[in-house]
Amino acid sequence: MEKDFAGRFAKEWVEAWNAHDLERVLKHYEDGFEMTSPLIVKVTGEPGGTLHGKAAVGAYWAKALEAIPNLHFDLQNVLVGVNSITLYYNGHRGLSAEVLYFGSDGKVAKAVAHYESPPA
């Protein structure tokens, strides 16, 4: 993973979320990507907290954008791994981190979200 790519990706990712532009957000992900989050359990009732595929995750994120009209991420830091990055940002739940694993096409294949304030 190159630091320049990670920085550009993080900037574009945050801008897409802050614009509430779901199509722009989803362009960063492979069609069959996997998303794991404790909020998935709460919002969808999926006990394992994991959704598979753009359609399922897109529907989940659309609900989030509708439920939180003032959603805004403030990027704090980007950490670089071998084939992954971790984005630390402040959001409506406080400090959050998303670990994003990339496929060979430069798009996210798997994402795992972590929150300072667990879902109620």
C-alpha positions in Angstrom: 0.0 0.0 0.0 1.4 3.4 -1.0 1.0 6.3 1.4 0.0 8.7 -1.5 -2.8 6.3 -2.6 -4.0 5.9 1.0 -4.1 9.7 1.4 -6.0 10.3 -1.8 -8.4 7.5 -1.1 -9.1 8.8 2.4 -9.8 12.3 1.1 -12.1 11.1 -1.6 -13.9 8.7 0.8 -14.6 11.4 3.4 -15.7 13.9 0.8 -18.2 11.4 -0.7 -19.6 10.6 2.8 -19.8 14.3 3.7 -21.6 15.1 0.4 -24.1 12.3 1.3 -23.4 10.9 -2.2 -24.0 7.2 -1.8 -23.1 6.5 -5.5 -19.7 8.2 -5.0 -19.2 6.3 -1.7 -20.0 2.9 -3.4 -17.5 3.6 -6.3 -14.7 2.8 -3.8 -15.9 -0.8 -3.3 -15.9 -4.0 -5.2 -19.3 -5.4 -6.2 -19.0 -8.3 -3.8 -17.3 -6.6 -0.9 -18.0 -7.5 2.7 -18.9 -5.0 5.5 -18.8 -5.7 9.2 -20.0 -3.3 11.8 -21.8 -3.5 15.2 -24.3 -1.1 13.7 -25.3 -3.7 11.1 -26.6 -5.8 14.0 -28.7 -2.9 15.3 -30.0 -1.6 12.0 -30.6 -4.8 10.0 -30.9 -7.4 12.7 -28.1 -9.4 11.0 -26.7 -11.2 14.1 -23.2 -11.7 12.7 -22.9 -8.0 11.9 -21.7 -8.6 8.4 -23.3 -7.8 5.0 -22.2 -9.1 1.6 -22.3 -7.2 -1.7 -22.9 -3.6 -2.8 -26.7 -4.0 -3.0 -27.0 -5.1 0.7 -24.4 -2.6 2.1 -25.8 0.2 -0.1 -29.3 -0.3 1.3 -27.9 -0.3 4.8 -25.9 2.9 4.2 -28.9 4.5 2.5 -30.9 4.0 5.8 -28.0 5.5 7.8 -27.9 8.6 5.6 -31.7 9.0 5.9 -31.6 8.5 9.6 -28.7 10.9 10.2 -29.2 13.9 7.9 -26.3 15.8 9.5 -23.8 13.0 9.1 -20.3 14.4 8.9 -16.9 12.8 9.1 -13.8 14.7 10.2 -10.7 12.7 9.2 -8.1 12.5 11.9 -5.5 10.1 10.6 -4.8 7.4 7.9 -2.7 4.4 8.8 -1.2 2.3 6.1 -0.9 -1.5 6.1 0.2 -4.1 3.5 -3.1 -4.2 1.5 -5.2 -2.1 3.9 -5.6 1.2 5.5 -7.3 2.3 8.7 -9.2 5.6 8.7 -9.6 7.3 12.0 -12.3 10.0 12.0 -14.7 11.8 14.2 -18.3 11.2 13.4 -21.7 11.4 15.1 -20.7 8.6 17.4 -17.4 10.1 18.4 -14.0 8.6 17.4 -14.4 5.9 14.8 -12.1 3.7 12.8 -12.6 1.7 9.6 -10.2 -0.9 8.4 -10.4 -1.2 4.7 -8.8 -4.2 2.9 -8.1 -3.7 -0.8 -8.4 -6.1 -3.7 -6.0 -6.1 -6.7 -8.2 -3.6 -8.5 -7.6 -0.9 -5.9 -11.1 -1.1 -4.6 -12.2 -2.1 -1.1 -12.9 -5.9 -0.8 -13.6 -5.9 2.9 -14.3 -3.3 5.5 -14.6 -3.5 9.3 -16.0 -0.5 11.4 -15.2 0.2 15.0 -16.8 2.9 17.2 -15.9 4.7 20.4 -19.5 4.7 21.4 -21.1 1.3 20.9 -24.6 1.2 19.5 -27.4 1.5 22.0 
